[in-house]
Amino acid sequence: MANGSGRPLSPHLQVYKLPLTAVMSITHRITGVGLAVGTLLLVWWLVAAAAGPQAFARAQGFIGSFFGLLLMFGWSAALYYHLCNGIRHLVWDAGKSFELTDADRNNKVVLVATAVLTVLTWIVGLAVW
């Protein structure tokens, strides 16, 4: 109550807990930006492949490094999250699942599907690699 009037101030993020649906909406936007930035890494890799063996080896060396793999893991997680959450938004666009219990269930489905698809992709990808 720093305003001196005795009335409480508006709640802020230290006090107010955003609902999971709001957090997921914000995360959807952030992953969209992350996908755009991460796609530049993939474009660099493709251009390097077309540029010749030396350029490709340099790009492959970076992407195959621990940091490069960490970036690719984050990019794939963002991709699956954005995909699964986008499907949830399509369901909403169809006028379905607006009930609070449906929204809570769908939040969890998106998060679990993201985790499963990301881990499965990396298990298969590393097994082939």
Rosetta blueprint (number, residue, H / E / L):
1 M L
2 A L
3 N L
4 G L
5 S L
6 G L
7 R L
8 P L
9 L L
10 S L
11 P L
12 H L
13 L L
14 Q L
15 V L
16 Y L
17 K L
18 L L
19 P L
20 L H
21 T H
22 A H
23 V H
24 M H
25 S H
26 I H
27 T H
28 H H
29 R H
30 I H
31 T H
32 G H
33 V H
34 G H
35 L H
36 A H
37 V H
38 G H
39 T H
40 L H
41 L H
42 L H
43 V H
44 W H
45 W H
46 L H
47 V H
48 A H
49 A H
50 A H
51 A H
52 G L
53 P H
54 Q H
55 A H
56 F H
57 A H
58 R H
59 A H
60 Q H
61 G H
62 F H
63 I H
64 G L
65 S L
66 F H
67 F H
68 G H
69 L H
70 L H
71 L H
72 M H
73 F H
74 G H
75 W H
76 S H
77 A H
78 A H
79 L H
80 Y H
81 Y H
82 H H
83 L H
84 C H
85 N H
86 G H
87 I H
88 R H
89 H H
90 L H
91 V H
92 W H
93 D H
94 A L
95 G L
96 K L
97 S L
98 F L
99 E L
100 L H
101 T H
102 D H
103 A H
104 D H
105 R H
106 N H
107 N H
108 K H
109 V H
110 V H
111 L H
112 V H
113 A H
114 T H
115 A H
116 V H
117 L H
118 T H
119 V H
120 L H
121 T H
122 W H
123 I H
124 V H
125 G H
126 L H
127 A H
128 V H
129 W L
